[in-house]
């Protein structure tokens, strides 16, 4: 595999360099980017179609083969087998490294100049296919988004595009991935804008549209399947109060999904041995899927059953309780599925499998809408259109979990033909987004970035400040003073300097103090002390320093909490320079202005 990657990298660089030289001399850059977006869309659509067919194969063929050999007893352990295979692939072919989740793509955009490792083109594709194909309770969307982003990023690197254009092609790959996996080109574009792009402008729109549309065409051509076939009925005015209730319920469940995801993630961090993670998570997942078969895989088959009115199929095969009404039993199981789906997903991804949260969010939202509609009918409150509430519930939970209401609206409208429900979709997604954001300010994608020192302070600062590094804003033109330097020499240095701060550094390069004009103001006018007082006697030792590798957000926190104007910078204890509030502010303004005027 390493040899394959090396061969691919070398040839991609050679081809990219020749292609870039040839086209850049003949085609305007804007047109060149559009052509590149078309290529990214086609490749991402191809990857998506192949992944869907790969998963479809794994869902069917191994079961037929095992049943033929009378080994059906192994089937309940399929999710564990998928996780084990995924882990083995990672260890054998990808050096045990796999950065999961779309939050990692956001991190790479902000901190690594949209430079996604080439291995991500293959690693997420293979591991997610194995995990979900064998019954892992997750979705294909995040892996295909990362695959598409990796295709866009690496194509841009091969063509020597700058960071801004590389980010556009990365977003094109992500949009193409969503478009291809759902056959929803509009939702793909909106997802890229809402979740990934630092700042949207009109020039971004055309490449995104082309990549998304081309991916949908390729996927449609190579994969004839459709997730849902449905044309919803027109909504009625009397149902509006219940859509409001659904929006509130979706918001609460979205908040629960986010919290449960991170709770399980923190639980798995306590395991010191990887085998323990695999066995604990895999076996628990198998148990959940055995008790609640609807949790198997992406879960779209269960959603189709709900939309088709086959409500009893959410119950385990042959399961009945004589003392409980069947409709009540269906409601109880629907509630259990809503609660446990996110746990099953977290078990899948944290025990070694790979998958995304979008499909589980859609699944949970569908069951939430069904739960409310069926409960109201069972209690005799009113009759609600189950299909409409299932569809709108999908958008509601997706909006609340991702904090992306527009993606929720247009994705569901496209994949279900539910544009007739645009008003209920707007109501439910808005309420769900508001409630989820109120209780948990960060989305499921942005929250993990806090562990890496990234804090979203405002939309404008979101990407510009996060890209700053200490070594880019450090100031080194300070006159260094030795601890034994006399006051006379210190005054002479002050006269010839435009700084009012002077670091005192010993023979080992360690910062031991600082001298400011305020520190020597009283003794400067006394000439008798010029050759008597030395630097270490008047220096200020009450200073604050940070390491050169400190995250920018921790630096900003130091400035804000302690009201500092300057901070000393050290590397392994050795003095390097200072950073100031004003320099950070100037750097931010410069980068923001440059991005505003830079053409793609």
C-alpha angles and dihedrals in degrees: 000000000000089000090051092051092048091050091047092048096049094047093044091053093048094046092042094051094049092044093048093051092047097046099037089060093052108028132056113249094243091055090045090056091050091052089049091051089054090053091048091050093050094047093046091048090050092050091048094050092048091048093051091049090046091053092045089053093050092048093057116021102054091051092051091048094048093046089051088055092045090244096125089129088079094061096085088059095053095106090055091048090052091052092048092049091048091052092048092052091051093049097043101041108018103041091252092292125125123150105206130201138037089265087073090057089053089050092051090050092053103035107022101041092251090299106152117185113253090231089071089071089071108018099066092041094056100037096046091047091054095042097048097032089061093048106276107161099238142089136261094223101088094046092049091045089053091045091051091046090051091051091051094044095048094045089052091049091049090052092047095240119167125251095269094052091041089056091051092052090045089054089046089057092050093047089048090051093054091042093052098043093052101022086238112128096173093052089049092057093045092048091055091049097045099041110024117020113089094209125004122219134165095260088062092056100069097053090046092051093048094047093046095046094046091049091052091051093049093046092048091050096049100034117041095185123108124204096222134009108200142129106195125218124250113275120244128225095236090061094061095092089054091049087054089052089048091052091053091046092049090051092053092046091047089054089048091050092053094047094044092050093055093041092058090043091054090046091057092049088070091066111096096188120062092213090060090054092051096047097041096045096036097049093044089050091050090051093051093048091048092053095040108028091184088075091067114117122326091336098225091129090062090050090051089052090053092049090049091053094248093133097156090064090078087070119087111266111282093359115148137149116205094207094052125067112244094236091052089049090053090052091049092050091046089055092048091050091050090053098043103040094079090047091052090050093049090048090052096051099037097047092057106283126114131229146113140261099231097081093045089050091052090046093049091046091052092052091045092055091045092047092055095044094046093044092052090050093046092050091048093240097126143317113258128188101257096201093053093050092045091053096045091045089058091057092044098057093040090053093048097046097044096032085228109121097170091053089052094050099047097037093056093040090054101043095044102033085239101145087124086070096055094121095050088043090055093048096047097042092047094050093044092049093048095048095043092047092046093057096034114025094194125065122234087263100046098041096071090054090070088071087060093052097261116134121176103226098170137339093259094048093041099099106010100058093038091062093058119107127195094241089057096055102033117122116214104172094101120125108244118221127201117228091243095051112126124240090247092060091043091055090048091053091048091053091054096044133079091207127091095201126071125186118221109216127181129218091276094056093252119142106237100170148333133242123210131179089258090058094058101028093105096047099040093081094052107085092185090069097050095096096031105055118069129201097256090057095059103027121113113239094184097092134127126231136183133201117254090242094056115128114254093238092059088051091052089049090054090052094047101041098041097031093233123165097192133029126193116234123215136177115209087340095308118124114249107164142278138288124207138198091242094054092052090049092048092047091051093049092047094051093044093049092046092053091049094056099034115104120222 
